[in-house]
Amino acid sequence: MPKKKPRKRHRSVTSGIAVTLRRTAVWLITAGAISIQATSCGFLPAPSPPAPSLERSGPTTATQFSGCREFFAGGVAPSIPQAPLQRELCYEAFAILHSGTSKTPVFVAERLARASIEDANEKRTNKFFADARLPRSERAELSDYKGSGYARGHMAPAGDMSNPTAMAQSFSLANMVPQNPTQNSGAWSKIEQDTRRYVLRAKGNVFVITGPVFGPESLIVGANRVRVPTHLFKLVYDESTGKAWAHWQPNSEDARAGRPISYGDLTQRVGMELLPGVEVR
């Protein structure tokens, strides 16, 4: 059997740096969801100044997705902090790591190309459903969103789907987060459209990973206690150029489509290695 590679150990920091970090920001990874705590100055959407290094809550684990590795760059799924109630779900056109704690995705992965986007002209079904592969105790239901004031926000957009099966599957509640309706139809929709326009210009595959971020002030909706993200991210990796960038946006009506942040910056913010199978240039 091949020898296992030794796990990388994080170097400890001096007590002075630790005190500074505790005063400026405390980053938490909890129960399969990403959690962040803002400083008194609020969240900074710009990529500078650089965010402090994450204090991880425990060891990380590599996700497998043995049935749908094609949705991940280099065929390797992300490495994430260990947490309970996480399930890997493969669909026709995307893959989901689902958290039974937040009742939302941890992340959703897609592989897009010019041909698939050119074929993405399917009529929206708008038939939302709870995925029966998830235990009832670990999933959101349609009733959780009713009257909540939040939209059922796609992580893998319906506009990316190139065939009827993929379109229908994109309305699984496992692919949704409670999203501010103004952001959903405005600033976030623009990011999705801009990503598709980029794919049409790209020379090959473009891998996209989208997910929610939960701050300590995140709310809960519905009888099944679905967590409302404070932020959303969308990572874009162009296989032909080796370049990656990410969009980071608050889940609020004030959200604006701003300048992307770097892959390294995103990794620090979310505490996940989303592209472990490739070298980002």
N, C-alpha and C positions, 0 to 999 in steps of 0.2 A: 504493500500500500504506500502511496506517496506520502512523504512527510508533511505534516501540517505546518503551515507558516506560522511562526510565533505571532501572537497578537501584539499589535503596537500598543505601547503604554504611553499615556499622556504624562508629560513632564510636569512636576509640581511647580507652583509659582511661589514667590516669596510672600511673606505675610503682608508686606507693605502693598504689593500689587493686589493681593486678595482683598484687603480692606478697601482699596480704591474701587475695585470692581463691585464690591457689595454696595458701595455708596452710589454708584452710577447705574448699575443694572444687574438684575438677578435673572438668570435664564433657567427655565425649568422645562424638563421633558416629563410629562405625566400621562400615564395610562393610555399609551398608544396615540396620544394627541400631542401637538406641539404647543408649549405654553411660553409666553413671554411676559415680562413685567417692565413697564415703561419707566423712564426717569421722570422727574418733575417737569421736565421741559417737553415731554410728550414724545411721540414716535417721529423719527426722522426718515422721510422717504428717500432722501438723496443718498448716494453711495458713500459720501464722505461726511464727517469723519468716519473711519472704519469702526465697525462694531467690535466690542471686546470679545475675547475668546469665550466660547461656551464652557460653562461648568456642567459636564454631563452627569446625569443622575445614576448611571450604571453602565454596564457593558452593552455593546451594540451587537446586533445579530444580522446576518445576511438573509434577506428574503430570497425565496427560491423561484416561484412562478414557473415550475417545470413545464406546465402546459402552454405557456404563452410568453416565452423569453424574447420573442421577436419584437416585442414592444419596448425593449430596453436596449440602449446603446451598448454595443459590444456583447449583447446577449446576457448581460449581468444586471440583476435587479439591485435596487438600493440597499445600503446597510443602514439600519435604523436602531434607535434605543430599544432594548427589550421592554415589552409591555404585554399585559394580558389581553385576551379577547381580540386578537388580531387574526383576520382571515384573508387569504389570498383568493381573489375571484378573477377568472378569465372570461372575457367576452369576445365577441366577433372582432371588434376594432379597438379594444382598449383593455387594460388590466387595472384592477383596484386592490389596494391593501385597505381593508375596512376595519375600523375600530368599533367593537361592541360596547365600548365605554362612552365614546362621544356620539355613537350612532351615525357617524359620517365616514367618508374616506380619510385615511391618513395621507394617501396620495393616489393619483390616477395617472397612468402612463399611456401614451399613444405613440405610434410611428406613422408619420405623415409623409406624403410625397406628392409631387405635382399631379400624377395621374389620379390619386385618390381624392384630392381636393377638386380636380376638374369634374369628378363624378359625384361630388357631394352636393347634389341638387334634389335630394329626396324631400318629399313633403313631410313636415313635422307631424308626428302622431299625437303629441301632447297627452299620451296615455301613461301617466305616472303610475308606478306600481312598486310594492315592496318585494324585494328579492327573496324568494322562498328558500334559497340556499342558506340564508342566515337565520339563526334561531330567533324567535319572536322577542326574546329578552335582549337581543343584541342589535335590533334594527329599528329604524324609524318607520312609522306608518303614515298614511295619507292624512289621518286625523291630527297628527302632530303639527302639521303646517297650516291646517285650516284655522283661520282667524288669528294667526300668530303675528301678522304684519310683515312676514318675511317671504321672499320668493323661494321656490325650489331651484336653487342655482346649480346648473350643470358644472361639473369639473371637466369632464370630456364633453365638449360642446356638441349639441345636435348638429350644428352647421358643419362639423368635421366628418359626419357620417356619410359613407359612399354607397350604402345599399340598404334595403328595407329592414333587414335583420338588425344591422348595426344601429339604425335610427331608432327602432323600437327599444332595443336594449339600453340606449343612452338615457331613457326615461326611468331607469331603475332608481329608486330612492337611495341605493348604495352609492350612486354617482352624484348625489346631491348634498349641498349644505344649505342651511338657512342663510339667505343672502339678502342684503338690503335691496329692495326692488329698483331703486334709482340707480344704484351701482350696477346691478345686474344688466339693466337695459341700456346703460350709458357707458361709463368709463371702462367697465370690465368687458362689455361687448366689443368696444373698440379694440381692446387688446386681442381678443379672439379673432377679430377680422384682420387686424394687422399681421397676426401670426399666419393666417391662411394666405394672405398676400405674399408674405415672405416665402412660404413653402412653394408657391407657384414660380418664384424666381430661383429657388435653390436647385443645385445640380444633382441632388440625391435625396436620401432620407433625412428627415428632420424629426428628432425625438423630442417630445413635449411631456413634461411632468407637472401636474397641477395639484395644489392641495390647500387645505385650510390651516390657519394658525390661531391658537386660542390663548388669549391673555387671561390673567387672573380675574379680570372684570367681565369675561365672556358670560353671556346669559344662557338660560336653559328654556327651551320651548317644548310644549306638548306633554302628554301623559307619560311618554317614554323617555323624557328628559334628553332631548336632542340638543347638543351644544351649538351655540352660535359663534362662529369664528370672529375674531377681531380683525384679522387680516387674511388675505389670500395671496398665493404666489403662483407664478407660471414660469417654469424653466424651459428654455428652448436651446437645443443642441443641434447644430448643423454638422452632420457626419462628413460632408465633403470638405469642409474647412477646418473642422476641429474646434470651432468657436462656440461658446455658450454664453448666454445672458439670461437674466430673469426679471420678471415684472413683480413688483411688491406693492400691494394696495390695501388700504384700510377698507373694511366692510362697512361702509357708511355712505350716506347720500352726498357727502362732500368729496368723495374719491375722485381723483383726476388721473388720467393716463400720463404719468411722468416719465422721466428718463430711466431706462433699465439699470439694474445693479449687476455687479459681476457675479460669476458662479461662486467664487470664494466667499464673497459677502453673504450670499444666500446660504451657503453651507454653515457659516457661523451663526446665522440667525435661526435656522431651523434645526440644527443639530443632526442632520442626516447627510450621508454621503450618497447623493442621488445619481452620480455618474461614475461608479467604481470600476466600470469595465472599459473606460476610455481615458486618454490623457487630453485634458482640455488645454487648448493653446491660448 
